[in-house]
């Protein structure tokens, strides 16, 4: 039963993405074949699942200003988008990649449900955040109930649509969509795209996935992982990697056109909506915009193709202000002190707690001493060691497998890409330098090895069948080893077991300071709208039909 639900879920999300594209095509009266539109030479057909999640999240975001997500209106709207698929026949150009994307990769990843569980933050605040979105229109000052509600990632707006009573297995399937897309993109680059930069970067990342299973502390070198439910590390890493390599590739090949600006801006927006760190992608995106302008793209076209992302970001910012009092939470300088539901310093307090917990570097401190303290945690230093070894191995792979035959200049492009990556690492160090937050950074760093790959050619002539067979095996191993051994053991012991993922049931006591309740043990509320992580004095008001929470 689980596997049927899984493929129905994947199909439904894909059709919502495709249906939205068909609707836009009809509105614009365009005759282009949607399924064959290419983004980095990957057919839009394989990007529909990500587009579906983006559409579900942003429709829910906009609609939640007026009605709760539980409203039947959302269900009707999503069914309408699915119905829109009947107006355009599906066009599958590459049957092998289509089967790989829709069946083979999902089947392997599906086995992860046999050992999956909730991330700590799910019970701490994420499930309750979704419950508020399901149960009420946008709540003003909700971050006063729990400081983490101020983040309210787009994943909360997506996940709020996929509750099955007290079974949350669909929330795990959401994260698998990102992983499926990740491998589909790499496979397309390796086998179907004559772009050596993307081809060998993708092949190296696949090799990185295999090496991820070896090294200090048992492995982990910055490759993606199958996250616990509600964790967003891999989802963000996939978007960050895809958006970054998309822009870097356009810079390398000097491909400047308005459509690329549209695609890149929406990918960056999706990344920002998932995690505030996505803002760092604007560093290289602004460089790309300047280069586009200098290479003949008119300013009016740049703004026109940026407008969808600007509009949605404006909506996102309004949501942030309503829920937390800040345009960008928890950045204190973006907060509006005059709002009744915000008190000066609350965002700084949350930001400082986050920085302290993750041992962020403070400008002016002794960097050697900071690194010494930071590296005392095995979860910090081991992935750095393993990634360094992996990076050196990939450089060696390039030296052995290729020989230099030309001297085409790539210095300017290397400097731009390297500066971007260094900037990203610097912001990571200053904010929340946990290695799990840097997965996308580790992945995109690999591309630096192959920016000048057009100056090289293969030293060895490998028969095509041997090359394809060997690479296919490497890809299979890379995907296969993502699942925990426990997943395979549980599957073979009881393959037909119906798996449900239920929330914990805990006990609460009345909040002695007034409104709501608090957990008897710990600070995880799980699912209870009236739960506070700790005692605090809260005042609830109703203003023009909106609930507002104030600190007293």
N, C-alpha and C positions, 0 to 999 in steps of 0.2 A: 504493500500500500504506500509506503514512504516513497518508493521510486516513482510510482505513478504521480503522486503529488509533486515530486521534484520536477519531472519533465513537464507537467501541466503548468507549474509555476514558471519555469524557464520560457515555455512557449507563450504564456500570457504576457510576461514582461516584454518579450521580444515583439509581440504583436502590438503592444501599446506603443513601443518605440517606433515601429514601422508605421502604425496607423497615424501617429502624430506627423510623421514625415509626409505621408500621403495627403493628410489634411492641409498641410502647408503648401504642398504642390498644387492642390486644387484651388486654394485661395489665390495663389500667385499665377495660376493658369499656365503652368510650366509643363512642357511635354517630355522632360528628361526622364530617363529610366532610373528610378531611385536606387534600386538594388546594385547598380553598377557604378554609382558615384564612389570615388575613391578618396580616402584620407590616408596619406602615407602609403598609397597603393593598396590599402586594405578596403575591400568593398564595404559599403555602408551596411550591407546585409549582415555583416559580422559585428557591427557596432550598435545595431538596434537594441540589444539587451542593456548596454550601458545607457543609451539614449532613453530607453524605457524607464530606467531608474531615475534618471535626471528629470524626465517629464513628470513621473509620479511624485517625486519629491517637491518640485516647484509648483505643481498644481495644488498639492496639499498645503504648501507654504502660503500661497496666495489665498486659497479658499478658507484657510483656518483663521484669517482675519474676520471672517463673517460667520462661519459655522464650524462645529466640531468635525473631525475626520470621520467619526462614526456615521455621519449623515449619509443617507442613501444617494444623495446627489453625486458624491464622489464615485460611488459604484457605477451609477448610470453613465457618468462621464467617461470612466475608464472602459466600460463596455462599448460605448460609442466609438472610442478610439480603436478598439479591437475590430469593430464592425467596418471601420474605414478601410481595412485591408482588402475587403471584397471589391474595391474599386480599382485595384491594381494587382495584376498577376505577379506572383513571386518569380524572380529571374535568378536562377542559380547558375552561375558561370563555371564555378569550380566545384564539382560534386564531391571530390575527395576532401577538400578543406571544409566543405559544408558538413559532411558526415563527421569529420574530426571535431569540429566546433560544437555540433549539436548532440552528438552521441558519445564519441570516444572519450574526450576529455571530461565531460560531465559525469560519465559513468565511473571513471577512476576517482574523481573528486567526491562523488556521492558517498563512497565508503567512509568518508570522514565522520559521518553522522554516528557511526558506531562507537565513537569515543569523545564526542563533542560535549562541551558544557558551557555554562555562562562565564563571561569575564567578570572580574570583581566589580567593575563600574556598572555592569548591568543592574545588579541589586542596589548599588550605591545611589544611582540617580537616573540611569538611562531608561529603564523600563517605566519608572514613574513619570519621567518626562514625556514618554510616548503616551502614557495613560492620560496625562493632562491634555495633550494634543487631540487624542481620541474623544475626550469627554467634554471639552470646552473650546470656545473660540480663543484666540490669542490672549493669554493671561498677562496683564500688566504687572511688572515688578515681581515676576515669579522667581527671579534669582534671590529674592529675600527669603524664600523658603529654603532654598539650597543654592549655594553659590555656583554649583556646577550646572544648574539649569540655565545659567547665562550663556553657556556655550551652545546649547540646543542645535547640534549639528544637523545637516540635511538628512543624515541617516535616521534621525528620530522621526522626521516627517515621512520618510520612506517606510520605515519599520512599522509605524502606527497603522498602516494599511494591511499589515500581514499577521495580525493576531488571530489565532484559531482557539477561541476560549482561553484555556490556560496552557495551550501548547504553542511554543514559540520556535518551532523547528524551521519555519519559513524565514526567520531572521538569519539563520545560518545559510540558507540558500542564497540570500542576497549577497553575502560575501563571496560565495562560490562563483557568482556571475563575473566579478572582477578578475578572479584567478583564471577562469576560462578565457576571458578576453585577453588577458596577459599572454597566455601560451599561444592562442590563435594568432595574435600579432607577431610573436616571435617566429612561429612556424611559417607564416606568410612571408616574412622577411627572408628566411633561410632558403625556402624552396621556390618561391614564386616572384620574387622582386629582384631585378637586376640592379641593385644599389648596394655596392660592396660595403659602404659604411654601415648601413642598417643590417646587412646580411651577417657580417662578422661580429658586430656588436651583439646581435641577437644570439648567434652561436656561442659566443663567449659567456653570455648570461646563462644560457642553458648549461654550459660547463660549470659555471659558478653554482648552479643549483645542485649539481652532483657533489661538488667539493664542499657544499654546505653541511654535508653529513660527516665531515671529518675535521679534526683540528682540536685546538685547545678547548677544554670544557665539554668535549663530545661533539663539537661542531658549532654551527651558526656563524656565517660570514657576511651577513647582510642581505641574504636572499629572502624572498617572500616566504610567508608561512601561512598555514591554515589557522586563522585566528579563532580564539574562543568567541562565543556568540556575543555580539555587540561591540567587539573590539574593532577598531577601524584602521589599524596599522597597515595591513596589506592593501585594503581598498584605497587608502590615500596614496600609498607607495606606487600602486599601478597607475593612478591618475597623474601623479607627479612625474613619474618616469615617462609616460606616454606624452604628456604635454611638453616636457622639457626636450625630449628627443625629437618631437615634431618640429619645434622651433629651431633647434640646433641643426637639424637636417636641412631646413629651408635656408638657413644662413649659409651652410656649407655649399649648397647647390645654387645659391642666389635665386631662389624661387620666391618672388615677391608678388603676391596678388591678393585682392580683397577677400576671396573665399578663405584663404589660409588664415587671415586675420579673424574672420568669423569663427572658424573651427578652434583656433588657439584660444580665443577669448572665452569661449564657452567651456573648454576643458579647464582653463584656469579658474573660472567661476565655480565650477563643480568642485575643484580641489579646495578652494577657499571655503566653500560651504561645508565641506567635510572636516577641514582642520585649518585653523588660522595660519599655520605655517605656509599654506598655499600662496600667501601674499608674496613670498620671495620669488615666485615665478615671474612676477611683474618686472623684475630686474632685467631678464633677458628678453622679455616680451617688448619692453619699451625700446630696447636696442633694435629689435626686429621691426617695430613700427617706424623708427627713424630711418632704417635702411630701406624699408618699403617706400617711404616718402621720397628719399633720395634717388630711388630707382624707378620713379615715375608714377607711383600710385597716388592718385589725387587725395588731398586732405578730406574733401567731402566724402569720398568713398571709404576712407579709413573710419570716419565717424559713423557713417551709415552702417557699416558692417560690425562696428563695435556696439551699436545701439541695443541689440537684444541682451547682451551681457550687462551693459550699463543699466538697462531697465530692471533686470532681475536682481542685480546687485543692490540697486536702490531699494527694492522691496525687501531684500535680505537685511539691509541696514535699518530700515524702519522696524522690522521685526526685532532686531537686536536692541534698538532703543526702547521699544515697548517692554521687552522682557527683562532687560538689565539696566536700562538707562545709559548704555554706551553704544556708540556706533560700531566699534570693534571691541568685543569683550575678550579678555580683561585688560585692555589698554587704557590706563587712567586718563591720558590726555584726550581720548575720544569720548569721555563720559560727560554728561550734561548735569552739572550740580544743581541746577534750578528745578529739575524734575522732582516731584514729591516722593517718588519711589526709589530715588537714588541718594545715597549719602556719600559725600566725598571720602575717598580712600578705600572704599570697598573693593574696587577693581584691583587697586595696587596690592591689597592684602591677599587677594586670590592669586594674583600674578607672583607675588613674593613666595607664597606657600608652594606654588608649582615649581618655581626656580630653585627653592631650597631643597625640595624633595628630590629633584633630579640633579642636584649639585651643579647648577649653572655657573658659568664663569662670570665674575663681576669685573668690569673694566677698571684697571688700576691695580688689581690684585696681582700677586706673584703667579704668573702662569705656570711655572714649573711646580710650585707647591699645589696649585689647583689641580693640575694633571695627576700629581702623585696621589692626592686624596680621591679624585674621581676614579682613577684606575684601580683603587683598592677593591672596588666592587667587580667581581668576576663577570657579572652580566654586562658591564661596561667594557672592560679591557679585552676579554676573550674574543668578542666579535671583531674588534679593531685588529687584533693580532691575526685572526683568521682571514679577514678581508685583505690585509696587507700581503699575506702569503698568496691568496688567490690572485690579487692584482699582479704580483710579480710573476706568477705562473702564466697569466694571460699575456704579459709582455714577452715572456720567453716563448710562448706559443706563436706569437706574431713573428719573432726573430727567426724561429726555426722553420715555420711553415711558409714564410714569405721572404722575398728578396726585393731590395729597392732597385727600381729601374728608371725612375724619373725624379725630378726635383721641382715639381709644381709647388708654388708657395701656398702654404696653409697657415702661416704664422699669425695673421690677423684673426683668422677664425679660431685658431687654437687659443689665442689670448682671450677672445670674447667668451668662449666656452669655459675655459679654465677660470676666468674671473668670476663667472656666474657660479660655478661650483664652489669656489673658495668663499664667495659671499654667502652662499647657502649654509656652508659648514660653520661660518662665523656666527650667523644668526642662530643656528642650532646650538652652538656653544653658549650663547648669551641667553638663551630662553629655556629650553628643556632638553639637555643633551643626553637623553636616553637613547641607546642604540636602536631600540625598536621604533623610534620616531624618525630614524635616519635611513630606513630601508630604501626609500626612493632615491636618496642621495648616493648610497652605495651603488645602486644599479646604474644611475646616470653617469657616475664617475668612470665606469668601464668604457663608456663611449670615447673618452679622451684618447684611448689607445689607438682608435681606428679612424680618427678624423682625417688623417693623411693617407688612408689606405689606397687611394687611387695612384699613389706613387709606387705601389708594390704589386707584385704578381706572385702566383703560387710557385714554389720551388718544385712541387711534386705533381705529377699527373696521376690522379686517382680515378679509376673507372667510375662512371656515373652511378651504376647500380650499387657498387661498394660504398660510395660516398653517401648516397641516399639511405641505404640500409643502416649504415653506422650512425648517421645523424638521427634517424628515426628511433633507433635503440637508445641513444643518449637522451633524447627528448622523453621517451617513455620512462626511463629510469628517473629522470628529473621530476616528472609528475608523480610517479609511483611513490617516491620517497618523501613526498610532501605529507602523506598520511602517516600518522603514528602507527607503529607496529601493533599497538593495542587495537586499532581499528580493524586491521586484517584478522587478528585473532578473534575478536568478537563477531566479525562477520562470518567466519568459517565455523564458529561454534553454534551460531544461530542466525543464519542468513535471512530468514523470513520474519524475524522479530519486528514488531511494529514499535518504532521508537518515537517517544514523545519527550519534549523538553519543557518541563513545568517549572514555574517559579517557586521559590522557597516560601513557606508559610511561617511567619514569625509572630511573636506577641509584642503588643505595644502597651505603653502606659500614657496617661494623660500628661500633656505638657503643663508643668507647674506654673509656667509663665503666661499661660493663656491659651491661644488658639492651637488646636491640633493635638497630635500625639507624638511620642518618640519611641524608638525601638527599646525594648528591655535590655538587649545586648547589642553592642556595637552601634554603627551609624547607618547601616544599610536598611533602607525603607522597603525595598522590593516594590510591591504594588499597593499603595495606599495614598490616595490624594491628600489626606489630612496629616501625613507623616512628615515630621521634621527630623533632620539628622541629630539635632541636639536641642536643648531647651533654648527658646528665644521668644521675645515678646513681639507677636505679629498681629497686625490689624487688617481685617478683610473689609473691603468696601466694594460697592457696585457703582460704576459710572457709565451712563449711557449703554447699559447692557453688558459692559465689560467688567470682569473681576479684576480688582487691583489689590495687591498685598503691600503693606507698608511696615517698616520697622518702627517700633515705638520705644 
